[in-house]
Amino acid sequence: MLFPQKPANEKERLQALYMTDLLDKKDMERLDRLTRLASTVFGVPTALITLLDRDRQWMISTNGFQLRETRRDVSFCAHAILQQGVFVVPDATADPRFFDNPLVTGEPKICFYAGCPVRLPGGTIAGTICIIDTLPRDFSPSNVNTLLDLAAVVEDELYIISMAMSDSLTGLPNRRGFYQTGEKQFAALKEQGKAFSLLYITMNNLASINEFWGHAEGDQAIKLFAASLKKSLEPGNTLARLDGNQFAVLIEHKNKADADKFLCDFQARLDDYNLHSEKPFNINYAFGVIDSTQRNFKTLLEMVTEGDLVMHSENRKMSSKIG
């Protein structure tokens, strides 16, 4: 069996996927109608929309398939996301890459597979829409075009789903998206007894940039600020733009200094930007850090409120003043 490789942008791909909060979701009618349609159009017993997590494949929509999750290393879709266009396996039982795959030799006894990558609004690949049969099949150029069309519709649906919880300027989760995703992470970390931190970060000089250099320049500064935060984020943690100049980051403590590491990396990125941007201003910010061990926070909202208070009381200003 040939094990699939990981995409070159795997870290960024996982970050984008986690921010959608779509993993472990099911019974989404917007997507379920598309897998039903795919089964009918191609005359196959099974159609899926899949998401590729770090080590597993999650079926967010299934038609004619009992499993919701499989290992990524046996997933056909893990191969499909590495391809341009549609990935077709006419007969897996005779294919040296798949003939001894447990999904071929055992249930669901995959023989034919065709899958097309689907992308998130930011352009990274989330997973696939795919069709499966227990018998070998041919797949014509017309079939390929139809599956490409269905993949485009899936991407449209993912865009609609994400827009309700995303900030249009930065592409990060908005306040609603943060609480939907963050509360889930917050509850899981508390249940598992793991330590974590909430960072409340405000870009201090956005109002001055808007006033003196215009809102277009301010928008570019916010996008740069958000991108620097995102690049400093480890997969599995949660980042959002709560308001105009306010951001929140929820960080699991896999190591004791993870919050400090995030802040140091973020500061280094801003320092580099301020040094080389040739802008008439530097970007600076204030932040507050709340550790889960400080007291027993009952909700993420309670923790965010405390982080805002800490930021303002300590007035931790970083980088240079506007100049």
C-alpha positions as protocol buffer text, in pm:
chain_id: "A"
residue {
  index: 1
  type: MET
  ca { x: 0 y: 0 z: 0 }
}
residue {
  index: 2
  type: LEU
  ca { x: 127 y: 348 z: -85 }
}
residue {
  index: 3
  type: PHE
  ca { x: 91 y: 591 z: 204 }
}
residue {
  index: 4
  type: PRO
  ca { x: -5 y: 947 z: 104 }
}
residue {
  index: 5
  type: GLN
  ca { x: 240 y: 1233 z: 151 }
}
residue {
  index: 6
  type: LYS
  ca { x: 151 y: 1562 z: 322 }
}
residue {
  index: 7
  type: PRO
  ca { x: 104 y: 1882 z: 119 }
}
residue {
  index: 8
  type: ALA
  ca { x: 389 y: 2134 z: 130 }
}
residue {
  index: 9
  type: ASN
  ca { x: 161 y: 2387 z: 304 }
}
residue {
  index: 10
  type: GLU
  ca { x: 26 y: 2138 z: 559 }
}
residue {
  index: 11
  type: LYS
  ca { x: 68 y: 2368 z: 862 }
}
residue {
  index: 12
  type: GLU
  ca { x: -119 y: 2654 z: 695 }
}
residue {
  index: 13
  type: ARG
  ca { x: -378 y: 2412 z: 558 }
}
residue {
  index: 14
  type: LEU
  ca { x: -454 y: 2273 z: 903 }
}
residue {
  index: 15
  type: GLN
  ca { x: -474 y: 2620 z: 1058 }
}
residue {
  index: 16
  type: ALA
  ca { x: -731 y: 2726 z: 799 }
}
residue {
  index: 17
  type: LEU
  ca { x: -928 y: 2405 z: 845 }
}
residue {
  index: 18
  type: TYR
  ca { x: -936 y: 2435 z: 1225 }
}
residue {
  index: 19
  type: MET
  ca { x: -1059 y: 2793 z: 1203 }
}
residue {
  index: 20
  type: THR
  ca { x: -1368 y: 2680 z: 1012 }
}
residue {
  index: 21
  type: ASP
  ca { x: -1484 y: 2465 z: 1308 }
}
residue {
  index: 22
  type: LEU
  ca { x: -1622 y: 2210 z: 1058 }
}
residue {
  index: 23
  type: LEU
  ca { x: -1441 y: 1903 z: 1189 }
}
residue {
  index: 24
  type: ASP
  ca { x: -1674 y: 1664 z: 1374 }
}
residue {
  index: 25
  type: LYS
  ca { x: -1977 y: 1841 z: 1231 }
}
residue {
  index: 26
  type: LYS
  ca { x: -2245 y: 1631 z: 1060 }
}
residue {
  index: 27
  type: ASP
  ca { x: -2607 y: 1648 z: 945 }
}
residue {
  index: 28
  type: MET
  ca { x: -2545 y: 1968 z: 748 }
}
residue {
  index: 29
  type: GLU
  ca { x: -2829 y: 1978 z: 495 }
}
residue {
  index: 30
  type: ARG
  ca { x: -2651 y: 2229 z: 270 }
}
residue {
  index: 31
  type: LEU
  ca { x: -2381 y: 1967 z: 210 }
}
residue {
  index: 32
  type: ASP
  ca { x: -2594 y: 1653 z: 242 }
}
residue {
  index: 33
  type: ARG
  ca { x: -2804 y: 1753 z: -59 }
}
residue {
  index: 34
  type: LEU
  ca { x: -2485 y: 1762 z: -266 }
}
residue {
  index: 35
  type: THR
  ca { x: -2374 y: 1409 z: -175 }
}
residue {
  index: 36
  type: ARG
  ca { x: -2724 y: 1282 z: -250 }
}
residue {
  index: 37
  type: LEU
  ca { x: -2708 y: 1458 z: -586 }
}
residue {
  index: 38
  type: ALA
  ca { x: -2362 y: 1316 z: -662 }
}
residue {
  index: 39
  type: SER
  ca { x: -2480 y: 960 z: -595 }
}
residue {
  index: 40
  type: THR
  ca { x: -2777 y: 1009 z: -828 }
}
residue {
  index: 41
  type: VAL
  ca { x: -2588 y: 1184 z: -1108 }
}
residue {
  index: 42
  type: PHE
  ca { x: -2309 y: 925 z: -1125 }
}
residue {
  index: 43
  type: GLY
  ca { x: -2521 y: 624 z: -1036 }
}
residue {
  index: 44
  type: VAL
  ca { x: -2294 y: 517 z: -748 }
}
residue {
  index: 45
  type: PRO
  ca { x: -2392 y: 388 z: -404 }
}
residue {
  index: 46
  type: THR
  ca { x: -2165 y: 626 z: -212 }
}
residue {
  index: 47
  type: ALA
  ca { x: -2075 y: 994 z: -224 }
}
residue {
  index: 48
  type: LEU
  ca { x: -1882 y: 1184 z: 43 }
}
residue {
  index: 49
  type: ILE
  ca { x: -1755 y: 1529 z: 133 }
}
residue {
  index: 50
  type: THR
  ca { x: -1442 y: 1480 z: 339 }
}
residue {
  index: 51
  type: LEU
  ca { x: -1211 y: 1692 z: 553 }
}
residue {
  index: 52
  type: LEU
  ca { x: -848 y: 1589 z: 604 }
}
residue {
  index: 53
  type: ASP
  ca { x: -733 y: 1643 z: 964 }
}
residue {
  index: 54
  type: ARG
  ca { x: -376 y: 1587 z: 1086 }
}
residue {
  index: 55
  type: ASP
  ca { x: -409 y: 1207 z: 1123 }
}
residue {
  index: 56
  type: ARG
  ca { x: -767 y: 1132 z: 1026 }
}
residue {
  index: 57
  type: GLN
  ca { x: -1028 y: 1183 z: 761 }
}
residue {
  index: 58
  type: TRP
  ca { x: -1366 y: 1321 z: 872 }
}
residue {
  index: 59
  type: MET
  ca { x: -1671 y: 1271 z: 653 }
}
residue {
  index: 60
  type: ILE
  ca { x: -1873 y: 1588 z: 705 }
}
residue {
  index: 61
  type: SER
  ca { x: -2139 y: 1462 z: 462 }
}
residue {
  index: 62
  type: THR
  ca { x: -2210 y: 1103 z: 366 }
}
residue {
  index: 63
  type: ASN
  ca { x: -2454 y: 928 z: 137 }
}
residue {
  index: 64
  type: GLY
  ca { x: -2447 y: 549 z: 144 }
}
residue {
  index: 65
  type: PHE
  ca { x: -2153 y: 527 z: 384 }
}
residue {
  index: 66
  type: GLN
  ca { x: -2166 y: 418 z: 747 }
}
residue {
  index: 67
  type: LEU
  ca { x: -1828 y: 543 z: 869 }
}
residue {
  index: 68
  type: ARG
  ca { x: -1778 y: 904 z: 976 }
}
residue {
  index: 69
  type: GLU
  ca { x: -1403 y: 881 z: 1031 }
}
residue {
  index: 70
  type: THR
  ca { x: -1105 y: 685 z: 900 }
}
residue {
  index: 71
  type: ARG
  ca { x: -729 y: 702 z: 941 }
}
residue {
  index: 72
  type: ARG
  ca { x: -573 y: 953 z: 705 }
}
residue {
  index: 73
  type: ASP
  ca { x: -295 y: 714 z: 603 }
}
residue {
  index: 74
  type: VAL
  ca { x: -547 y: 474 z: 440 }
}
residue {
  index: 75
  type: SER
  ca { x: -762 y: 750 z: 292 }
}
residue {
  index: 76
  type: PHE
  ca { x: -798 y: 776 z: -86 }
}
residue {
  index: 77
  type: CYS
  ca { x: -882 y: 1144 z: -37 }
}
residue {
  index: 78
  type: ALA
  ca { x: -541 y: 1205 z: 121 }
}
residue {
  index: 79
  type: HIS
  ca { x: -398 y: 1116 z: -221 }
}
residue {
  index: 80
  type: ALA
  ca { x: -661 y: 1322 z: -404 }
}
residue {
  index: 81
  type: ILE
  ca { x: -572 y: 1650 z: -228 }
}
residue {
  index: 82
  type: LEU
  ca { x: -220 y: 1622 z: -368 }
}
residue {
  index: 83
  type: GLN
  ca { x: -350 y: 1625 z: -727 }
}
residue {
  index: 84
  type: GLN
  ca { x: -455 y: 1896 z: -967 }
}
residue {
  index: 85
  type: GLY
  ca { x: -815 y: 1831 z: -1070 }
}
residue {
  index: 86
  type: VAL
  ca { x: -993 y: 1498 z: -1034 }
}
residue {
  index: 87
  type: PHE
  ca { x: -814 y: 1190 z: -897 }
}
residue {
  index: 88
  type: VAL
  ca { x: -954 y: 865 z: -1040 }
}
residue {
  index: 89
  type: VAL
  ca { x: -889 y: 503 z: -943 }
}
residue {
  index: 90
  type: PRO
  ca { x: -1089 y: 285 z: -1187 }
}
residue {
  index: 91
  type: ASP
  ca { x: -1015 y: -45 z: -1007 }
}
residue {
  index: 92
  type: ALA
  ca { x: -844 y: -29 z: -669 }
}
residue {
  index: 93
  type: THR
  ca { x: -814 y: -408 z: -648 }
}
residue {
  index: 94
  type: ALA
  ca { x: -575 y: -401 z: -945 }
}
residue {
  index: 95
  type: ASP
  ca { x: -394 y: -81 z: -848 }
}
residue {
  index: 96
  type: PRO
  ca { x: -52 y: -135 z: -679 }
}
residue {
  index: 97
  type: ARG
  ca { x: -111 y: 174 z: -465 }
}
residue {
  index: 98
  type: PHE
  ca { x: -437 y: 47 z: -316 }
}
residue {
  index: 99
  type: PHE
  ca { x: -492 y: -328 z: -372 }
}
residue {
  index: 100
  type: ASP
  ca { x: -397 y: -412 z: -10 }
}
residue {
  index: 101
  type: ASN
  ca { x: -558 y: -105 z: 147 }
}
residue {
  index: 102
  type: PRO
  ca { x: -788 y: -212 z: 438 }
}
residue {
  index: 103
  type: LEU
  ca { x: -1072 y: -8 z: 288 }
}
residue {
  index: 104
  type: VAL
  ca { x: -1036 y: -221 z: -26 }
}
residue {
  index: 105
  type: THR
  ca { x: -977 y: -564 z: 127 }
}
residue {
  index: 106
  type: GLY
  ca { x: -1237 y: -502 z: 400 }
}
residue {
  index: 107
  type: GLU
  ca { x: -1544 y: -286 z: 443 }
}
residue {
  index: 108
  type: PRO
  ca { x: -1654 y: -77 z: 260 }
}
residue {
  index: 109
  type: LYS
  ca { x: -1469 y: -273 z: -15 }
}
residue {
  index: 110
  type: ILE
  ca { x: -1378 y: 26 z: -230 }
}
residue {
  index: 111
  type: CYS
  ca { x: -1313 y: -66 z: -591 }
}
residue {
  index: 112
  type: PHE
  ca { x: -1380 y: 254 z: -786 }
}
residue {
  index: 113
  type: TYR
  ca { x: -1292 y: 600 z: -652 }
}
residue {
  index: 114
  type: ALA
  ca { x: -1305 y: 950 z: -800 }
}
residue {
  index: 115
  type: GLY
  ca { x: -1236 y: 1256 z: -586 }
}
residue {
  index: 116
  type: CYS
  ca { x: -1187 y: 1627 z: -644 }
}
residue {
  index: 117
  type: PRO
  ca { x: -1017 y: 1860 z: -394 }
}
residue {
  index: 118
  type: VAL
  ca { x: -1232 y: 2136 z: -242 }
}
residue {
  index: 119
  type: ARG
  ca { x: -1085 y: 2460 z: -115 }
}
residue {
  index: 120
  type: LEU
  ca { x: -1170 y: 2693 z: 169 }
}
residue {
  index: 121
  type: PRO
  ca { x: -1234 y: 3063 z: 93 }
}
residue {
  index: 122
  type: GLY
  ca { x: -866 y: 3145 z: 157 }
}
residue {
  index: 123
  type: GLY
  ca { x: -756 y: 2895 z: -109 }
}
residue {
  index: 124
  type: THR
  ca { x: -623 y: 2611 z: 107 }
}
residue {
  index: 125
  type: ILE
  ca { x: -756 y: 2260 z: 46 }
}
residue {
  index: 126
  type: ALA
  ca { x: -993 y: 2127 z: 313 }
}
residue {
  index: 127
  type: GLY
  ca { x: -1070 y: 1786 z: 165 }
}
residue {
  index: 128
  type: THR
  ca { x: -1266 y: 1646 z: -126 }
}
residue {
  index: 129
  type: ILE
  ca { x: -1599 y: 1559 z: -275 }
}
residue {
  index: 130
  type: CYS
  ca { x: -1569 y: 1199 z: -388 }
}
residue {
  index: 131
  type: ILE
  ca { x: -1773 y: 908 z: -521 }
}
residue {
  index: 132
  type: ILE
  ca { x: -1717 y: 538 z: -450 }
}
residue {
  index: 133
  type: ASP
  ca { x: -1836 y: 209 z: -594 }
}
residue {
  index: 134
  type: THR
  ca { x: -1774 y: -156 z: -506 }
}
residue {
  index: 135
  type: LEU
  ca { x: -1732 y: -239 z: -875 }
}
residue {
  index: 136
  type: PRO
  ca { x: -1474 y: -112 z: -1127 }
}
residue {
  index: 137
  type: ARG
  ca { x: -1589 y: 175 z: -1346 }
}
residue {
  index: 138
  type: ASP
  ca { x: -1473 y: 398 z: -1629 }
}
residue {
  index: 139
  type: PHE
  ca { x: -1481 y: 775 z: -1579 }
}
residue {
  index: 140
  type: SER
  ca { x: -1528 y: 982 z: -1893 }
}
residue {
  index: 141
  type: PRO
  ca { x: -1411 y: 1341 z: -1955 }
}
residue {
  index: 142
  type: SER
  ca { x: -1775 y: 1446 z: -1920 }
}
residue {
  index: 143
  type: ASN
  ca { x: -1786 y: 1276 z: -1577 }
}
residue {
  index: 144
  type: VAL
  ca { x: -1468 y: 1461 z: -1478 }
}
residue {
  index: 145
  type: ASN
  ca { x: -1623 y: 1796 z: -1569 }
}
residue {
  index: 146
  type: THR
  ca { x: -1939 y: 1716 z: -1374 }
}
residue {
  index: 147
  type: LEU
  ca { x: -1740 y: 1629 z: -1062 }
}
residue {
  index: 148
  type: LEU
  ca { x: -1541 y: 1952 z: -1103 }
}
residue {
  index: 149
  type: ASP
  ca { x: -1871 y: 2143 z: -1117 }
}
residue {
  index: 150
  type: LEU
  ca { x: -1995 y: 1973 z: -801 }
}
residue {
  index: 151
  type: ALA
  ca { x: -1667 y: 2057 z: -626 }
}
residue {
  index: 152
  type: ALA
  ca { x: -1718 y: 2424 z: -718 }
}
residue {
  index: 153
  type: VAL
  ca { x: -2067 y: 2412 z: -564 }
}
residue {
  index: 154
  type: VAL
  ca { x: -1922 y: 2257 z: -244 }
}
residue {
  index: 155
  type: GLU
  ca { x: -1671 y: 2542 z: -229 }
}
residue {
  index: 156
  type: ASP
  ca { x: -1955 y: 2793 z: -266 }
}
residue {
  index: 157
  type: GLU
  ca { x: -2135 y: 2630 z: 26 }
}
residue {
  index: 158
  type: LEU
  ca { x: -1819 y: 2635 z: 240 }
}
residue {
  index: 159
  type: TYR
  ca { x: -1784 y: 3005 z: 159 }
}
residue {
  index: 160
  type: ILE
  ca { x: -2142 y: 3076 z: 271 }
}
residue {
  index: 161
  type: ILE
  ca { x: -2089 y: 2879 z: 592 }
}
residue {
  index: 162
  type: SER
  ca { x: -1763 y: 3056 z: 669 }
}
residue {
  index: 163
  type: MET
  ca { x: -1892 y: 3407 z: 593 }
}
residue {
  index: 164
  type: ALA
  ca { x: -2131 y: 3395 z: 887 }
}
residue {
  index: 165
  type: MET
  ca { x: -1837 y: 3347 z: 1124 }
}
residue {
  index: 166
  type: SER
  ca { x: -1552 y: 3524 z: 943 }
}
residue {
  index: 167
  type: ASP
  ca { x: -1411 y: 3874 z: 933 }
}
residue {
  index: 168
  type: SER
  ca { x: -1418 y: 3986 z: 570 }
}
residue {
  index: 169
  type: LEU
  ca { x: -1101 y: 4198 z: 590 }
}
residue {
  index: 170
  type: THR
  ca { x: -860 y: 3953 z: 756 }
}
residue {
  index: 171
  type: GLY
  ca { x: -1023 y: 3616 z: 689 }
}
residue {
  index: 172
  type: LEU
  ca { x: -1001 y: 3534 z: 1060 }
}
residue {
  index: 173
  type: PRO
  ca { x: -1300 y: 3418 z: 1263 }
}
residue {
  index: 174
  type: ASN
  ca { x: -1508 y: 3711 z: 1386 }
}
residue {
  index: 175
  type: ARG
  ca { x: -1648 y: 3742 z: 1738 }
}
residue {
  index: 176
  type: ARG
  ca { x: -1925 y: 3493 z: 1663 }
}
residue {
  index: 177
  type: GLY
  ca { x: -1680 y: 3253 z: 1503 }
}
residue {
  index: 178
  type: PHE
  ca { x: -1439 y: 3285 z: 1795 }
}
residue {
  index: 179
  type: TYR
  ca { x: -1696 y: 3195 z: 2055 }
}
residue {
  index: 180
  type: GLN
  ca { x: -1830 y: 2904 z: 1850 }
}
residue {
  index: 181
  type: THR
  ca { x: -1483 y: 2759 z: 1792 }
}
residue {
  index: 182
  type: GLY
  ca { x: -1317 y: 2882 z: 2110 }
}
residue {
  index: 183
  type: GLU
  ca { x: -1586 y: 2761 z: 2350 }
}
residue {
  index: 184
  type: LYS
  ca { x: -1540 y: 2411 z: 2209 }
}
residue {
  index: 185
  type: GLN
  ca { x: -1163 y: 2425 z: 2265 }
}
residue {
  index: 186
  type: PHE
  ca { x: -1213 y: 2589 z: 2607 }
}
residue {
  index: 187
  type: ALA
  ca { x: -1451 y: 2313 z: 2723 }
}
residue {
  index: 188
  type: ALA
  ca { x: -1229 y: 2034 z: 2590 }
}
residue {
  index: 189
  type: LEU
  ca { x: -918 y: 2172 z: 2761 }
}
residue {
  index: 190
  type: LYS
  ca { x: -1100 y: 2212 z: 3092 }
}
residue {
  index: 191
  type: GLU
  ca { x: -1244 y: 1860 z: 3069 }
}
residue {
  index: 192
  type: GLN
  ca { x: -898 y: 1717 z: 2998 }
}
residue {
  index: 193
  type: GLY
  ca { x: -740 y: 1916 z: 3281 }
}
residue {
  index: 194
  type: LYS
  ca { x: -495 y: 2089 z: 3046 }
}
residue {
  index: 195
  type: ALA
  ca { x: -350 y: 2434 z: 3110 }
}
residue {
  index: 196
  type: PHE
  ca { x: -410 y: 2710 z: 2855 }
}
residue {
  index: 197
  type: SER
  ca { x: -388 y: 3086 z: 2812 }
}
residue {
  index: 198
  type: LEU
  ca { x: -609 y: 3356 z: 2665 }
}
residue {
  index: 199
  type: LEU
  ca { x: -427 y: 3647 z: 2503 }
}
residue {
  index: 200
  type: TYR
  ca { x: -622 y: 3969 z: 2446 }
}
residue {
  index: 201
  type: ILE
  ca { x: -436 y: 4187 z: 2195 }
}
residue {
  index: 202
  type: THR
  ca { x: -518 y: 4539 z: 2074 }
}
residue {
  index: 203
  type: MET
  ca { x: -349 y: 4724 z: 1790 }
}
residue {
  index: 204
  type: ASN
  ca { x: -294 y: 5060 z: 1959 }
}
residue {
  index: 205
  type: ASN
  ca { x: -242 y: 5304 z: 1675 }
}
residue {
  index: 206
  type: LEU
  ca { x: -510 y: 5204 z: 1423 }
}
residue {
  index: 207
  type: ALA
  ca { x: -713 y: 5522 z: 1486 }
}
residue {
  index: 208
  type: SER
  ca { x: -406 y: 5740 z: 1425 }
}
residue {
  index: 209
  type: ILE
  ca { x: -318 y: 5555 z: 1104 }
}
residue {
  index: 210
  type: ASN
  ca { x: -676 y: 5597 z: 979 }
}
residue {
  index: 211
  type: GLU
  ca { x: -677 y: 5968 z: 1069 }
}
residue {
  index: 212
  type: PHE
  ca { x: -339 y: 6069 z: 928 }
}
residue {
  index: 213
  type: TRP
  ca { x: -287 y: 5826 z: 638 }
}
residue {
  index: 214
  type: GLY
  ca { x: -639 y: 5713 z: 549 }
}
residue {
  index: 215
  type: HIS
  ca { x: -858 y: 5408 z: 603 }
}
residue {
  index: 216
  type: ALA
  ca { x: -708 y: 5217 z: 312 }
}
residue {
  index: 217
  type: GLU
  ca { x: -370 y: 5234 z: 486 }
}
residue {
  index: 218
  type: GLY
  ca { x: -538 y: 5135 z: 813 }
}
residue {
  index: 219
  type: ASP
  ca { x: -697 y: 4831 z: 647 }
}
residue {
  index: 220
  type: GLN
  ca { x: -358 y: 4722 z: 514 }
}
residue {
  index: 221
  type: ALA
  ca { x: -207 y: 4760 z: 861 }
}
residue {
  index: 222
  type: ILE
  ca { x: -483 y: 4549 z: 1016 }
}
residue {
  index: 223
  type: LYS
  ca { x: -434 y: 4280 z: 750 }
}
residue {
  index: 224
  type: LEU
  ca { x: -60 y: 4274 z: 820 }
}
residue {
  index: 225
  type: PHE
  ca { x: -122 y: 4263 z: 1196 }
}
residue {
  index: 226
  type: ALA
  ca { x: -368 y: 3972 z: 1156 }
}
residue {
  index: 227
  type: ALA
  ca { x: -139 y: 3784 z: 918 }
}
residue {
  index: 228
  type: SER
  ca { x: 150 y: 3813 z: 1167 }
}
residue {
  index: 229
  type: LEU
  ca { x: -69 y: 3673 z: 1443 }
}
residue {
  index: 230
  type: LYS
  ca { x: -183 y: 3387 z: 1220 }
}
residue {
  index: 231
  type: LYS
  ca { x: 171 y: 3295 z: 1114 }
}
residue {
  index: 232
  type: SER
  ca { x: 272 y: 3275 z: 1483 }
}
residue {
  index: 233
  type: LEU
  ca { x: -17 y: 3041 z: 1569 }
}
residue {
  index: 234
  type: GLU
  ca { x: 33 y: 2669 z: 1621 }
}
residue {
  index: 235
  type: PRO
  ca { x: -230 y: 2434 z: 1468 }
}
residue {
  index: 236
  type: GLY
  ca { x: -514 y: 2355 z: 1705 }
}
residue {
  index: 237
  type: ASN
  ca { x: -517 y: 2694 z: 1876 }
}
residue {
  index: 238
  type: THR
  ca { x: -780 y: 2961 z: 1812 }
}
residue {
  index: 239
  type: LEU
  ca { x: -732 y: 3317 z: 1681 }
}
residue {
  index: 240
  type: ALA
  ca { x: -1000 y: 3575 z: 1598 }
}
residue {
  index: 241
  type: ARG
  ca { x: -1060 y: 3943 z: 1529 }
}
residue {
  index: 242
  type: LEU
  ca { x: -1318 y: 4039 z: 1790 }
}
residue {
  index: 243
  type: ASP
  ca { x: -1361 y: 4400 z: 1682 }
}
residue {
  index: 244
  type: GLY
  ca { x: -1192 y: 4672 z: 1479 }
}
residue {
  index: 245
  type: ASN
  ca { x: -851 y: 4661 z: 1649 }
}
residue {
  index: 246
  type: GLN
  ca { x: -909 y: 4382 z: 1903 }
}
residue {
  index: 247
  type: PHE
  ca { x: -790 y: 4023 z: 1869 }
}
residue {
  index: 248
  type: ALA
  ca { x: -804 y: 3715 z: 2092 }
}
residue {
  index: 249
  type: VAL
  ca { x: -587 y: 3403 z: 2094 }
}
residue {
  index: 250
  type: LEU
  ca { x: -660 y: 3083 z: 2289 }
}
residue {
  index: 251
  type: ILE
  ca { x: -344 y: 2877 z: 2334 }
}
residue {
  index: 252
  type: GLU
  ca { x: -309 y: 2526 z: 2476 }
}
residue {
  index: 253
  type: HIS
  ca { x: -1 y: 2477 z: 2695 }
}
residue {
  index: 254
  type: LYS
  ca { x: 171 y: 2181 z: 2535 }
}
residue {
  index: 255
  type: ASN
  ca { x: 481 y: 2335 z: 2687 }
}
residue {
  index: 256
  type: LYS
  ca { x: 485 y: 2579 z: 2978 }
}
residue {
  index: 257
  type: ALA
  ca { x: 617 y: 2871 z: 2772 }
}
residue {
  index: 258
  type: ASP
  ca { x: 385 y: 2834 z: 2471 }
}
residue {
  index: 259
  type: ALA
  ca { x: 215 y: 3172 z: 2529 }
}
residue {
  index: 260
  type: ASP
  ca { x: 553 y: 3346 z: 2563 }
}
residue {
  index: 261
  type: LYS
  ca { x: 677 y: 3170 z: 2249 }
}
residue {
  index: 262
  type: PHE
  ca { x: 374 y: 3292 z: 2055 }
}
residue {
  index: 263
  type: LEU
  ca { x: 426 y: 3652 z: 2172 }
}
residue {
  index: 264
  type: CYS
  ca { x: 800 y: 3644 z: 2096 }
}
residue {
  index: 265
  type: ASP
  ca { x: 738 y: 3512 z: 1747 }
}
residue {
  index: 266
  type: PHE
  ca { x: 465 y: 3768 z: 1685 }
}
residue {
  index: 267
  type: GLN
  ca { x: 684 y: 4052 z: 1814 }
}
residue {
  index: 268
  type: ALA
  ca { x: 973 y: 3943 z: 1591 }
}
residue {
  index: 269
  type: ARG
  ca { x: 745 y: 3952 z: 1286 }
}
residue {
  index: 270
  type: LEU
  ca { x: 626 y: 4305 z: 1369 }
}
residue {
  index: 271
  type: ASP
  ca { x: 981 y: 4421 z: 1443 }
}
residue {
  index: 272
  type: ASP
  ca { x: 1089 y: 4297 z: 1101 }
}
residue {
  index: 273
  type: TYR
  ca { x: 794 y: 4469 z: 934 }
}
residue {
  index: 274
  type: ASN
  ca { x: 851 y: 4799 z: 1116 }
}
residue {
  index: 275
  type: LEU
  ca { x: 1219 y: 4790 z: 1023 }
}
residue {
  index: 276
  type: HIS
  ca { x: 1171 y: 4722 z: 652 }
}
residue {
  index: 277
  type: SER
  ca { x: 824 y: 4854 z: 561 }
}
residue {
  index: 278
  type: GLU
  ca { x: 936 y: 5215 z: 489 }
}
residue {
  index: 279
  type: LYS
  ca { x: 598 y: 5328 z: 617 }
}
residue {
  index: 280
  type: PRO
  ca { x: 573 y: 5664 z: 801 }
}
residue {
  index: 281
  type: PHE
  ca { x: 449 y: 5477 z: 1109 }
}
residue {
  index: 282
  type: ASN
  ca { x: 527 y: 5171 z: 1316 }
}
residue {
  index: 283
  type: ILE
  ca { x: 264 y: 4920 z: 1427 }
}
residue {
  index: 284
  type: ASN
  ca { x: 235 y: 4887 z: 1805 }
}
residue {
  index: 285
  type: TYR
  ca { x: 1 y: 4702 z: 2036 }
}
residue {
  index: 286
  type: ALA
  ca { x: -102 y: 4623 z: 2392 }
}
residue {
  index: 287
  type: PHE
  ca { x: -188 y: 4284 z: 2534 }
}
residue {
  index: 288
  type: GLY
  ca { x: -318 y: 4102 z: 2837 }
}
residue {
  index: 289
  type: VAL
  ca { x: -252 y: 3738 z: 2925 }
}
residue {
  index: 290
  type: ILE
  ca { x: -483 y: 3528 z: 3138 }
}
residue {
  index: 291
  type: ASP
  ca { x: -372 y: 3182 z: 3245 }
}
residue {
  index: 292
  type: SER
  ca { x: -631 y: 2910 z: 3312 }
}
residue {
  index: 293
  type: THR
  ca { x: -458 y: 2827 z: 3641 }
}
residue {
  index: 294
  type: GLN
  ca { x: -523 y: 3176 z: 3782 }
}
residue {
  index: 295
  type: ARG
  ca { x: -880 y: 3087 z: 3875 }
}
residue {
  index: 296
  type: ASN
  ca { x: -1165 y: 2862 z: 3768 }
}
residue {
  index: 297
  type: PHE
  ca { x: -1314 y: 3042 z: 3468 }
}
residue {
  index: 298
  type: LYS
  ca { x: -1658 y: 2902 z: 3390 }
}
residue {
  index: 299
  type: THR
  ca { x: -1684 y: 3037 z: 3032 }
}
residue {
  index: 300
  type: LEU
  ca { x: -1459 y: 3166 z: 2757 }
}
residue {
  index: 301
  type: LEU
  ca { x: -1647 y: 3499 z: 2768 }
}
residue {
  index: 302
  type: GLU
  ca { x: -1550 y: 3538 z: 3134 }
}
residue {
  index: 303
  type: MET
  ca { x: -1187 y: 3476 z: 3043 }
}
residue {
  index: 304
  type: VAL
  ca { x: -1196 y: 3725 z: 2754 }
}
residue {
  index: 305
  type: THR
  ca { x: -1348 y: 3995 z: 2978 }
}
residue {
  index: 306
  type: GLU
  ca { x: -1072 y: 3938 z: 3232 }
}
residue {
  index: 307
  type: GLY
  ca { x: -809 y: 3959 z: 2957 }
}
residue {
  index: 308
  type: ASP
  ca { x: -943 y: 4297 z: 2844 }
}
residue {
  index: 309
  type: LEU
  ca { x: -925 y: 4429 z: 3201 }
}
residue {
  index: 310
  type: VAL
  ca { x: -570 y: 4300 z: 3250 }
}
residue {
  index: 311
  type: MET
  ca { x: -457 y: 4457 z: 2924 }
}
residue {
  index: 312
  type: HIS
  ca { x: -591 y: 4799 z: 3019 }
}
residue {
  index: 313
  type: SER
  ca { x: -474 y: 4787 z: 3382 }
}
residue {
  index: 314
  type: GLU
  ca { x: -118 y: 4680 z: 3298 }
}
residue {
  index: 315
  type: ASN
  ca { x: -100 y: 4883 z: 2974 }
}
residue {
  index: 316
  type: ARG
  ca { x: 159 y: 4650 z: 2821 }
}
residue {
  index: 317
  type: LYS
  ca { x: 259 y: 4845 z: 2513 }
}
residue {
  index: 318
  type: MET
  ca { x: 488 y: 4687 z: 2259 }
}
residue {
  index: 319
  type: SER
  ca { x: 690 y: 4822 z: 1966 }
}
residue {
  index: 320
  type: SER
  ca { x: 743 y: 5188 z: 1882 }
}
residue {
  index: 321
  type: LYS
  ca { x: 498 y: 5475 z: 1903 }
}
residue {
  index: 322
  type: ILE
  ca { x: 357 y: 5621 z: 1588 }
}
residue {
  index: 323
  type: GLY
  ca { x: 615 y: 5837 z: 1419 }
}
